Amino acid sequence: MTNVTSFIDKIMKPSFFQRFFLQEDLNFLLTNRVPRLLLTRLMGWFSHLQSPLLARLSIRVWRLFTQLDLSDARQQHFASLHDCFTRELLPGARVVDADPAVLCSPSDGIVGACGRVVDGMVLQAKGFPYSIGELFGPSQDPSVFRNGSYITLRLTSSMYHRFHAPQDMVVEHVTYLSGDTWNVNPIALARVERLFCRNERAVLRARLTGSGKPIALVPVAAILVASIRLHFLDVLLHLRYRGANEMPCTASCVKGQELVV
Protein backbone atom coordinates (compact mmCIF):
# COMPACT_ATOMS: atom_id res chain seq x y z
CA MET A 1 0.00 0.00 0.00
CA THR A 2 2.88 2.33 0.81
CA ASN A 3 4.44 1.70 -2.61
CA VAL A 4 1.14 2.50 -4.35
CA THR A 5 0.78 5.73 -2.36
CA SER A 6 4.36 6.70 -3.16
CA PHE A 7 3.76 6.09 -6.87
CA ILE A 8 0.58 8.20 -6.87
CA ASP A 9 2.39 11.02 -5.02
CA LYS A 10 5.17 10.85 -7.61
CA ILE A 11 2.97 11.07 -10.69
CA MET A 12 0.85 13.84 -9.18
CA LYS A 13 3.87 16.14 -8.96
CA PRO A 14 3.85 18.78 -11.74
CA SER A 15 7.42 17.90 -12.73
CA PHE A 16 6.36 14.36 -13.66
CA PHE A 17 3.69 15.56 -16.10
CA GLN A 18 5.94 18.28 -17.49
CA ARG A 19 8.75 15.78 -18.20
CA PHE A 20 6.23 13.34 -19.68
CA PHE A 21 4.92 15.89 -22.17
CA LEU A 22 8.42 17.06 -23.13
CA GLN A 23 8.82 13.85 -25.15
CA GLU A 24 8.45 15.32 -28.63
CA ASP A 25 6.64 12.52 -30.44
CA LEU A 26 4.18 12.04 -27.61
CA ASN A 27 3.64 15.77 -27.20
CA PHE A 28 2.90 16.22 -30.89
CA LEU A 29 0.59 13.21 -30.96
CA LEU A 30 -1.46 14.25 -27.92
CA THR A 31 -1.73 17.94 -28.79
CA ASN A 32 -2.20 17.75 -32.55
CA ARG A 33 -3.36 14.32 -33.73
CA VAL A 34 -6.67 14.83 -31.98
CA PRO A 35 -9.94 16.53 -33.02
CA ARG A 36 -8.45 19.98 -32.42
CA LEU A 37 -11.45 22.16 -33.34
CA LEU A 38 -13.89 20.05 -31.34
CA LEU A 39 -11.64 20.01 -28.27
CA THR A 40 -11.12 23.76 -28.53
CA ARG A 41 -14.87 24.40 -28.68
CA LEU A 42 -15.44 22.08 -25.73
CA MET A 43 -12.76 23.85 -23.72
CA GLY A 44 -14.36 27.20 -24.55
CA TRP A 45 -17.69 25.92 -23.21
CA PHE A 46 -16.12 24.31 -20.13
CA SER A 47 -13.96 27.32 -19.25
CA HIS A 48 -17.00 29.61 -19.08
CA LEU A 49 -18.91 27.44 -16.58
CA GLN A 50 -19.58 29.61 -13.53
CA SER A 51 -18.50 27.56 -10.53
CA PRO A 52 -15.77 28.71 -8.09
CA LEU A 53 -15.30 25.12 -6.90
CA LEU A 54 -14.91 23.79 -10.45
CA ALA A 55 -12.53 26.66 -11.21
CA ARG A 56 -10.35 25.80 -8.19
CA LEU A 57 -10.22 22.12 -9.16
CA SER A 58 -9.44 22.99 -12.79
CA ILE A 59 -6.62 25.31 -11.72
CA ARG A 60 -5.14 22.51 -9.56
CA VAL A 61 -5.13 20.19 -12.58
CA TRP A 62 -3.73 23.00 -14.77
CA ARG A 63 -0.79 23.36 -12.39
CA LEU A 64 0.14 19.71 -12.91
CA PHE A 65 1.08 20.52 -16.51
CA THR A 66 2.37 24.11 -16.28
CA GLN A 67 4.14 26.46 -13.89
CA LEU A 68 1.09 28.63 -13.30
CA ASP A 69 1.98 31.64 -11.14
CA LEU A 70 -0.91 33.82 -9.92
CA SER A 71 1.15 35.92 -7.51
CA ASP A 72 0.85 39.01 -9.75
CA ALA A 73 -2.88 38.54 -10.50
CA ARG A 74 -5.30 41.25 -9.36
CA GLN A 75 -7.59 38.61 -7.87
CA GLN A 76 -6.84 35.18 -6.44
CA HIS A 77 -10.31 33.62 -6.57
CA PHE A 78 -12.10 32.99 -9.85
CA ALA A 79 -15.68 32.18 -10.78
CA SER A 80 -14.58 30.23 -13.86
CA LEU A 81 -11.47 28.86 -15.54
CA HIS A 82 -11.84 31.52 -18.24
CA ASP A 83 -11.66 34.25 -15.58
CA CYS A 84 -8.31 32.85 -14.47
CA PHE A 85 -6.99 32.49 -18.01
CA THR A 86 -7.90 36.11 -18.89
CA ARG A 87 -6.94 37.50 -15.46
CA GLU A 88 -5.89 41.10 -14.91
CA LEU A 89 -2.60 41.93 -13.23
CA LEU A 90 -1.88 43.99 -10.14
CA PRO A 91 -1.10 47.65 -10.90
CA GLY A 92 2.59 48.01 -11.71
CA ALA A 93 3.11 44.30 -12.41
CA ARG A 94 4.37 45.19 -15.90
CA VAL A 95 6.32 48.42 -16.43
CA VAL A 96 5.91 50.14 -19.80
CA ASP A 97 9.01 51.96 -21.06
CA ALA A 98 8.01 55.60 -21.57
CA ASP A 99 10.72 56.24 -24.17
CA PRO A 100 8.85 57.02 -27.43
CA ALA A 101 11.74 55.48 -29.40
CA VAL A 102 11.16 52.10 -27.75
CA LEU A 103 8.61 49.64 -29.11
CA CYS A 104 7.35 47.56 -26.20
CA SER A 105 6.26 43.94 -26.33
CA PRO A 106 2.45 43.81 -26.65
CA SER A 107 2.25 40.81 -24.32
CA ASP A 108 4.11 38.36 -22.17
CA GLY A 109 5.76 35.72 -24.30
CA ILE A 110 8.77 33.70 -25.36
CA VAL A 111 10.61 34.92 -28.47
CA GLY A 112 10.26 32.13 -31.00
CA ALA A 113 11.75 33.90 -34.01
CA CYS A 114 12.73 37.42 -35.05
CA GLY A 115 14.66 39.24 -37.73
CA ARG A 116 14.21 40.84 -41.11
CA VAL A 117 11.40 40.15 -43.53
CA VAL A 118 13.17 39.09 -46.72
CA ASP A 119 11.18 39.78 -49.86
CA GLY A 120 7.94 39.11 -48.01
CA MET A 121 9.12 35.89 -46.33
CA VAL A 122 9.69 35.15 -42.64
CA LEU A 123 10.74 32.07 -40.70
CA GLN A 124 8.43 30.01 -38.51
CA ALA A 125 11.28 27.65 -37.58
CA LYS A 126 14.50 26.55 -39.24
CA GLY A 127 13.66 25.43 -42.77
CA PHE A 128 10.00 26.47 -42.46
CA PRO A 129 9.43 29.83 -44.20
CA TYR A 130 6.03 31.40 -44.86
CA SER A 131 4.86 34.56 -46.57
CA ILE A 132 3.33 37.53 -44.79
CA GLY A 133 0.88 37.72 -47.68
CA GLU A 134 -0.55 34.33 -46.73
CA LEU A 135 -0.49 35.25 -43.03
CA PHE A 136 -2.46 38.46 -43.66
CA GLY A 137 -4.96 36.79 -45.97
CA PRO A 138 -6.03 37.51 -49.56
CA SER A 139 -7.86 40.75 -48.77
CA GLN A 140 -4.81 42.57 -47.42
CA ASP A 141 -1.84 44.17 -49.18
CA PRO A 142 1.28 43.41 -47.09
CA SER A 143 3.73 45.16 -49.44
CA VAL A 144 4.68 47.85 -46.89
CA PHE A 145 6.13 45.09 -44.70
CA ARG A 146 7.91 43.30 -47.55
CA ASN A 147 11.39 44.13 -46.20
CA GLY A 148 10.54 45.15 -42.66
CA SER A 149 11.17 43.41 -39.35
CA TYR A 150 9.20 40.81 -37.43
CA ILE A 151 9.10 39.06 -34.07
CA THR A 152 7.12 35.99 -33.04
CA LEU A 153 6.04 35.75 -29.41
CA ARG A 154 4.67 32.48 -28.03
CA LEU A 155 2.41 32.61 -25.00
CA THR A 156 2.29 29.48 -22.89
CA SER A 157 -1.03 28.56 -21.31
CA SER A 158 0.09 29.76 -17.87
CA MET A 159 1.07 33.27 -19.00
CA TYR A 160 -0.83 36.53 -18.73
CA HIS A 161 -2.89 36.59 -21.94
CA ARG A 162 -3.91 40.20 -22.50
CA PHE A 163 -2.41 42.25 -25.35
CA HIS A 164 -1.41 45.91 -25.07
CA ALA A 165 -0.44 48.64 -27.53
CA PRO A 166 3.34 48.49 -28.12
CA GLN A 167 3.42 52.22 -28.96
CA ASP A 168 1.05 55.16 -29.40
CA MET A 169 -0.82 54.20 -32.55
CA VAL A 170 -4.07 54.21 -34.50
CA VAL A 171 -5.62 50.85 -35.41
CA GLU A 172 -7.07 51.24 -38.91
CA HIS A 173 -8.29 47.78 -39.86
CA VAL A 174 -8.93 44.31 -38.47
CA THR A 175 -9.13 41.19 -40.64
CA TYR A 176 -10.49 37.98 -39.10
CA LEU A 177 -9.38 34.70 -40.68
CA SER A 178 -10.98 31.43 -39.60
CA GLY A 179 -8.85 28.32 -39.56
CA ASP A 180 -7.43 25.44 -37.57
CA THR A 181 -6.09 25.29 -34.02
CA TRP A 182 -2.73 23.53 -34.27
CA ASN A 183 -0.57 23.73 -31.17
CA VAL A 184 1.96 26.55 -31.57
CA ASN A 185 4.73 25.12 -29.41
CA PRO A 186 8.24 24.60 -30.90
CA ILE A 187 7.55 20.90 -31.48
CA ALA A 188 4.61 21.66 -33.78
CA LEU A 189 6.31 24.66 -35.41
CA ALA A 190 9.17 22.39 -36.49
CA ARG A 191 6.79 19.86 -38.06
CA VAL A 192 3.79 21.70 -39.54
CA GLU A 193 4.60 23.95 -42.49
CA ARG A 194 3.07 27.45 -42.56
CA LEU A 195 1.33 26.73 -39.25
CA PHE A 196 0.49 30.37 -38.46
CA CYS A 197 -1.14 30.69 -41.88
CA ARG A 198 -3.36 27.67 -41.16
CA ASN A 199 -4.61 28.69 -37.72
CA GLU A 200 -7.45 30.96 -36.67
CA ARG A 201 -6.11 34.53 -36.42
CA ALA A 202 -6.84 38.25 -36.50
CA VAL A 203 -4.70 40.80 -38.34
CA LEU A 204 -4.61 44.24 -36.70
CA ARG A 205 -3.22 46.89 -39.07
CA ALA A 206 -2.15 50.16 -37.46
CA ARG A 207 0.06 53.23 -37.85
CA LEU A 208 2.36 54.64 -35.20
CA THR A 209 1.33 58.08 -33.99
CA GLY A 210 3.73 60.77 -35.10
CA SER A 211 5.89 58.83 -37.57
CA GLY A 212 2.95 57.24 -39.39
CA LYS A 213 4.95 54.03 -39.82
CA PRO A 214 2.84 50.89 -40.35
CA ILE A 215 2.72 48.10 -37.79
CA ALA A 216 0.73 44.87 -37.65
CA LEU A 217 -0.21 42.65 -34.73
CA VAL A 218 -1.43 39.13 -35.52
CA PRO A 219 -2.86 37.15 -32.56
CA VAL A 220 -2.94 33.48 -33.59
CA ALA A 221 -5.17 30.86 -32.00
CA ALA A 222 -3.95 27.51 -30.69
CA ILE A 223 -5.53 24.29 -29.53
CA LEU A 224 -7.88 24.94 -26.57
CA VAL A 225 -7.37 28.71 -27.02
CA ALA A 226 -9.29 30.35 -29.86
CA SER A 227 -11.11 33.51 -28.85
CA ILE A 228 -10.11 37.15 -28.50
CA ARG A 229 -12.08 40.24 -27.54
CA LEU A 230 -11.11 43.46 -29.30
CA HIS A 231 -11.82 46.25 -26.83
CA PHE A 232 -11.71 49.05 -29.39
CA LEU A 233 -14.42 47.36 -31.49
CA ASP A 234 -16.19 45.52 -28.65
CA VAL A 235 -16.08 42.37 -30.79
CA LEU A 236 -15.52 38.78 -29.64
CA LEU A 237 -13.84 36.64 -32.29
CA HIS A 238 -14.00 32.86 -31.90
CA LEU A 239 -14.45 29.62 -33.83
CA ARG A 240 -18.21 30.12 -34.20
CA TYR A 241 -17.98 33.80 -35.15
CA ARG A 242 -20.26 34.65 -38.07
CA GLY A 243 -19.82 38.42 -38.29
CA ALA A 244 -17.88 40.58 -40.73
CA ASN A 245 -14.38 39.39 -41.61
CA GLU A 246 -13.22 42.90 -42.55
CA MET A 247 -13.57 45.57 -39.86
CA PRO A 248 -12.32 49.06 -40.81
CA CYS A 249 -11.86 51.34 -37.80
CA THR A 250 -10.07 54.39 -36.43
CA ALA A 251 -9.06 53.51 -32.89
CA SER A 252 -6.43 55.67 -31.19
CA CYS A 253 -4.42 53.80 -28.56
CA VAL A 254 -1.72 54.97 -26.18
CA LYS A 255 1.34 52.93 -25.35
CA GLY A 256 0.51 50.18 -22.88
CA GLN A 257 -3.28 50.44 -23.36
CA GLU A 258 -5.09 47.13 -23.32
CA LEU A 259 -6.24 46.10 -26.80
CA VAL A 260 -7.19 42.44 -26.63
CA VAL A 261 -8.26 39.94 -24.02
Secondary structure as GFF3:
##gff-version 3
##sequence-region A 1 261
A	DSSP	alpha_helix	2	11	.	.	.	ID=ss1
A	DSSP	alpha_helix	14	21	.	.	.	ID=ss2
A	DSSP	alpha_helix	24	32	.	.	.	ID=ss3
A	DSSP	alpha_helix	36	47	.	.	.	ID=ss4
A	DSSP	alpha_helix	52	65	.	.	.	ID=ss5
A	DSSP	alpha_helix	81	85	.	.	.	ID=ss6
A	DSSP	beta_strand	110	116	.	.	.	ID=ss7
A	DSSP	beta_strand	121	125	.	.	.	ID=ss8
A	DSSP	beta_strand	128	131	.	.	.	ID=ss9
A	DSSP	alpha_helix	132	136	.	.	.	ID=ss10
A	DSSP	three_ten_helix	143	145	.	.	.	ID=ss11
A	DSSP	beta_strand	149	154	.	.	.	ID=ss12
A	DSSP	beta_strand	163	164	.	.	.	ID=ss13
A	DSSP	beta_strand	169	177	.	.	.	ID=ss14
A	DSSP	alpha_helix	186	189	.	.	.	ID=ss15
A	DSSP	alpha_helix	195	198	.	.	.	ID=ss16
A	DSSP	beta_strand	201	208	.	.	.	ID=ss17
A	DSSP	beta_strand	214	217	.	.	.	ID=ss18
A	DSSP	beta_strand	227	230	.	.	.	ID=ss19
A	DSSP	beta_strand	235	238	.	.	.	ID=ss20
A	DSSP	beta_strand	246	253	.	.	.	ID=ss21
A	DSSP	beta_strand	258	260	.	.	.	ID=ss22
###
